[in-house]
């Protein structure tokens, strides 16, 4: 802090304080004949209540009334001042008009003090005031030096780091371009792999977000798809009847199961493609969040940044159809062959088939009919849902008692098969339950396969492919000699800030050198 000495009109308060409140000295000048009866004293007490920064100066000692002196005031008996009270004799207005030299004025002041205040002459006067102010200033600087040196060193470190972030001036354009491309590719891959130095703590990003998409978003979506969703009992029954054709079936036709389960498997395709889209969006977002160091380079070379974003975006865009096609193929593979011999499905299907056959045999045994005849009768009854209950009873009676004559002919083709709600027969209910259990069991197997294979396909055809080919793709499209100047054109504000940071570093080093020299200066 620089301490200025200001000598103004002695009839006014000469009060000045420098920039820092705690790093300044207050000097008050008051005419002696007013004996500190001035507002300057009050102001000094307000800004410096402890008196550690206040130096009192009394002027116009030569204008005091005859028979009076300022000894008590100068000795601090009237108003004590810690840093002391110094009396001075200024040049008069006539001296100024006469252009009296400063040296003559100082000599006359010394003679006056020797004559009027011989005991205090050595500790008063303008020369003593100047020495005192210099001493106070030097001591103040000495006391502030440790803190000041620390602050300067901290600022040097900060601005040096800032200057480093802006980078040095480009010497070899080709080498600089390759370094930036390599740094970006490494940072991009590190963000995906989770090995980046600056780990994000506010939100998931990169590989962590991709993992969340696979196992949380995609997984929950598949789990929410019910195996029988969108499939009514009437749909199942209609599929069974359509699969039998004109012949009544003894058992549940396998074709109906395949038709229905394929319909359910197709529902897995849409969320699988949506998973590819989410991963693609996250990989696009990584471009803007792949490391602080790379971001500094991107800010420095905006055109290069634009080109890198364009190349990576095009690479991701080219791989998106490939990943989508593979995911579609995974679903198509499941649709292509319904493996009823799957280890997790075969036991369920066999158990249901055995239970159905046993139930048919039990019904036939209860009616006392041969098994084949009973099954045929049951199939005929089940295959004619439009027949009324009375007609069914009559028809069943004819089958069980051939000698009973029919009261009137029954026209089985008089009506279309009804599709509205009706009560299902025991056979129909049993067949529907069997198909539902088979669909549920096989759908869960396929859903598990899709939940496992789709993330693997996305990782291979999209994520890992981009990681493995990113750097070579950037080099192929960007490393061209005729475009070096355009790509490495610096942003104007970055160049300005680099110059400012360099100037500040230079000034701070000079300040540190001056501080070191001051510490070696003798303090008197």
N, C-alpha and C positions, 0 to 999 in steps of 0.2 A: 504494500500500500504506500503510495506517495503522499507525503505530508507537505502541503503548501503553506507558505507564510504570506499572509496578506496584511499590508499596512494601509488602512484607509483613513477616512476622516476620524480623528481621535474623539470627536464628540458623538460619534455613533458607535454602536456595537460592532466590533470587528469579530465576527463569528463565522467560522467555516469548519465544516467537517468533511472528510473525504468519503470514498465510496462505501466502505464497510463500517457497520455500526460498532462492531467489537474490535475493529482493527483501525482505529483512528485516535488522534489526540486533539482535544478541544483547547483552543487558545482564546482567552478573553482579554480584550484591550479596553481599559476604562480610564478616562481622565483622572489624575490623582486627586484633583480638588473635589471630585464627586465621591471619592473614598468608597467605591464599590456600591454607591447608592444607585444602581443601574439595573435594568431588567436583565442584563447579561448574566448576572449572578444566578438569577432564578432559572434562566434557560440552561445554564451549565449544570445546575443541580438536577434539572429534569432529565437531561440526556446522559449525565454521568453522576448518578447519586453517590457512588463510592469515591469519586474524586481521583480515580486512577488514570484518567486521561485528560485532566484539565490543568493547563498551565496559565497562570494569571500574569498579565502584562499591564503595567501602569505607565501611562504616557503623560506628557506635559509636567514633568517634575519641576521644570524651570519656571512654571507659571503659577506656582503656589503663592499664597499670600505671605507677606513678610512676617517673620516670627513663627512660621509653621513649617513643619517638615513631614515626610512620609515614612519615617523610620519604623513606627509601629506597624504601619500597613505593610512595608517591605519585609519586615521580620515575621509577619503572619500573626501578629498579636490581635489584630482586628478581625480578620477573616483567615482562618488557617487553610492553606492549600497544600496538598500532599506533594505535588511536583514543584512547588515554590512560586514566589512572586518576584517578577523582574521589572525593574523600573527603567525606562528609556526616555531620552530627550530627542524629539523629532525636529526636523528642520521647520522653521517658521515659514509662513507664506512669503515673507520678505526675502528669506534666504532662497526660496524657490525662484522668485522673480529675479533675484540677483544671480541665479545659477551658481549657487555656492556648491563647490564640489563635495561629494560624499565623504571623501577622506578628511576634508576640513571639518565637516559636520561631526564625524566620528571623533576627531581630535578634540573639538570643543566640548563634545558630550563627556569624554573621559576627564577633561579638566574640570568640568562642572561637578562630576561625581566625586572626584578627589577633593574638591574644595567643600562641597556641601555634605557628602556622605563618605568620608574617608574610610570608615570601617566596612562599608558595604560596597565600595566602588568595584572591588574585584568580582562581585557577584551580581552586578547590574550593568546595564548598557546594551547597546545593539549587538556588539561583537559577542558578548557573553550570551545574549539571547540566541544568536545564530548557532553558537557552539552547543548550547543546551538542546535546542531543537534537533540538531544533527545527532547528538548523543541519544536523545529519546527515540529518534527515528531508527537509528542503528540497533538499539536494544530491542525495539519493537520488532524489527525485522529478524533479529537473532531469535527472539522467542517464537516467532511464527515460522521460522525456517523448517523445522521438522515436519510440521503439518503441510506446509506449502510444498516441500519436496515430495512428500507422499502423494499429494494431489497431482502434482506434475507427472510423477511416474505412472500413476493410474491412468491419467489422460493420455500419456504416450502409448501405453498398452492398448487402450481403447481405440485410439485413432490408427494405430499400427494394424490392429485387427480389421478395422474398417477399410483401410487402404488395401490390405491383402484380399479382402472380399471383393473389391473392385477389380483385382487382378493387375498384373503388370501390362505394360504396353506390348502389343502383339509384335513379335520379332519374326517368327516362322509361322506363317499362316497355316500351312499344311499340318505341321505338328500340333498347333493349337486346336485346329478343327478335329483332328483325330483324338486328342485328349478329351475334348468336350463330348464327342460321340461316345467314347469309351466310358467316361464318367457317367453319362446319362444312362447308357445301357446297363452298367453295373448297378446304379442306384435303382433303376426300374426293376431289375431282377431281384435285388435285395429287398425291395418293398414287398414283392410277391412272396419271397421265401421267409420274410420276417427277420432278416439279419441286418436291417438298416440301423445306422448308428443313432438316428433321432427317432425314437419310438413315439408314435402318437398316443396320447393319453386321454383324449376327449372323445374319440369315436373309433370304431373298427375301420380299418382300411387295408388295402392290398390283400395279401394272402389270408389274413385273418377274416376279412369280410367274405372272401370266396369260400372259405371253410364254413362260415355262418350260412351262406346261401345254400351250400350243399346239404348240410346236416340239420339246419334249423328251418329255413324257409322252404326248400324243396322237400325235405323230409316230412315236415308237418303237413304240407299240401297233399302229398301222397297218402299220408295216414288219414287225412280227412275224407278221402274218396272211399265211399262205402262199396263193398263188393257187389251189392245188389242195388246200388243207387240207380234210379231211373228205370228199374225193371219191376213190373208188377206181376202178380200171380197170373193174371190173364195173359200177359205177354209170354210167360213161361209155358202155360198150358197150350196156347196157340202154337208156339214153336214145337212143342211135343207132337201135337196133332198133325202139323204140317210135315214133320219129319217122318211120320208113319206112312203117309200116302194113303192109298186105298185099302191097305191091309192093316187090320188091328194088330198091335204089337203085344207080345207077351211081356216084354220088359221095356224099360225106359230107353228110347233110342239115343244112341251116342251122338248122332248128328245134331240133335237139338241142343245138347250140352255144348258142342263146339260152336254152334252159331251164337248162342247166348254169351258164352265166355269171351268170344272174340269181340263182341259188342262192348263188353265191359273193359277189355284190355285196351281198346282204342281210346278210352277216356284218359289213359296215362300219357298220351302223346302231347297234349296241350301243355300240362305243367312241366313236362320235360323240356319242351322247346322254350318255355318261359325261363327255365333255369339257365339255358344257354344265353338267353338275352340278358339276364341279370349279371352273369359273369362277364359278358362282353362289355356291359356298361361300366362295371367296376374296373376292368382293365383300361378302359378309356379314361376313367377318372384318375387312375394312378399317374397318368402323364403329368397332371398338374400337382401331384402330391408325392413326388419321388425324391425328396431330399432338399435340404436348405442349400447345400453347396451348388447343386445343379440349378436351383432356382436363381441364385446369384448370377450364374453364367447366362441363364436365359434372359434375365433382365438386362444384362450387359449387351447381349447380341439378340435383339428382338427378331430380326429377320431369320436368324438361325433357329430361334425358338419356333417360329411359325412353320418352318420347313420340317423340323423334327416332329412336331405335332401332326403335320400332314402325312408324313411317311408312316408313323406309327398307326395313325387312324386308318390309312389305306391298308396296312398289313392286317389289322384287326378286322376290317371290313371284308377283306378277301377270305379270311379264315372262317368267318361267321357262317356262310352257306355250307362249307365243308363240315363244320361241327353240327349244324342243324341236320344235314343229310345223314350223318352217322347216328344221331339220336333217333331220327325217323326210322332208320334201318334197325335199330335195336328193338323198337316197338314192332316193326314189320317182321322181324325174326321171331318174336314171340307169337305173332299172328300166323306165321307160315306153318307152324307145326305145333299142335296141341299134344304135348307129350303126356299121355295118360299113364305111362310107365315111369314117370318121375318118382324117385324114391319117396319124396315127401307127399306125393299124391296117390300113389298106387295103393297103399294100405287103406286109405280112406275110401277110395273107389271100390276096392274089393269087399270091404266090410259092408258098404251100402248095397252092393249087388247081392251078396249072400243074404243080407237081411230081407231084401225085396223078394227074392226067390223063396225064402223060408216062409214069408208072410203069405205068398200066393199058395204055397203048398198047404199051409194051415187052413186057409179059407176053403180050399177044395176038399180037404179032409172033413171039415165041419159039415159041409153040404152032402157028403156021402157020394160024391160024383168022382169019376175019373179026373185026374188032374188036368189033362189036356182039354177035356170037355168043359170043365169048370172055368179054366182060364179063357177058353174061347167065348163062353157065355159072358164072362166079366168084361172081356174086351169089346164085345158087341155092345154091351150096355154102356160102356165108357165112351165108345166112339159115336154115340148118337145122343148128344147133349140136348137136341131140340125136342126130343120125345117127352111128353108130359109124364107125370108120375103114374097116372092110371094106365097109360099106354105101356110104360115100362113094366108095370106089374103084369099086364096081360101078356106082354112078350116074354117075360121071365117065366110066366106060367106055362106058356106053350113049349118053351124049351125044357122045362122040368116035367111036363106031362103032355106028350105028343098026342094023346087021344082026345084031349080037350079041344073041341071045335072053337074056332074064332067066331066071336059074335058079329064082327064086321071087319072088313079089310083095313089094314093100317097102311097109309101112304107115307113112306119114309122120306119122299122127295118133295113133299108139299111145302116145306119151309126152308129158308136159309138157316145155317147154323147161327145161333144167337151169340152176340158178343157182349151183351150187357151183363150186369152183375147177376149171378145166380148161385145157388148152393152147389158146391162141388161134391162129387161122390167121394167115397173113401179112397178109391183107386186114384182119382185125380189129385186129391190132397197128398197122397203118398208120393205120387210121381213128382209133383211140384216140390215137395220137401227134399226129395232126393236130388233133383236138379239144383235147387238152391244151395244145398250143402256141397255139392260138387263144384259149383261156380265159386262159392266162397273160398273153398280150400285151394282151388287152382289159381284164383285171382290173387290170393295172398302170396302164393309162390312167385307169380309173375311180378307183382308189385315189389317184392323183395329184390328180385333180379334187376328190375329197372332202377330201383333206388340205389343199387350198388354199381350198376354199369354206366348209368348216365354221367355221374361225376367223373368216372374214369375216362369216358370218351371225351368229355369237355377238357379235362386236363391234358390228354394226349393231343387232340386235334386243334386245340385253341391255346391254352395257357402255356404248355411246355413248348409247343411249336414257336410261339411268339418269343419266348425266352431264348430259345436256341438260335433263332434267326434274326433277332432284333438288331444286333450290332452289324452284322453283314448287310442287312437291308439298309441301314442308315448309311453305311460306307458306300454302298452301291449307288444310292440316289444323291448323296450330298458331297462326296469327296470328288469334286470336279474342279480342276484348276481355274477354269474360266469363271467360276462362281465364288471363289474365295473372297474377293473384295466385297461382294454383295452380302454374303452370309456373315462375314466378320465385321460388318459395319457397326460401330458402337452406338449405343443410344446416347444422345447429346447430354442428357442430365447425368448419366453415369460418368462421362468424361469430365464434366464440370465438378462433380463431387470428388472424383479422384484427385483433381488438381487441388481442390480445397483441403482434402485430407492430407495430401502431401505437404502443402504449405503449413498446415497446423502441426504436423509431426516435426517439421523443420524448426518451427518457432518454439515448440515445447522442448526440443533437444537444446536449443540455445538457452532457454530459460533454465533448464537443469544445469547447464554449464555455468551460468551466472550465479545460481544459488551456491554451487560448489565453490566458486571464487569468493563469494561473500562470507562463507563459513571460515575461510582462511584469513579474512581481513581482521586486523587488530581492532577490537572494540575498546574505545576509551570513554 
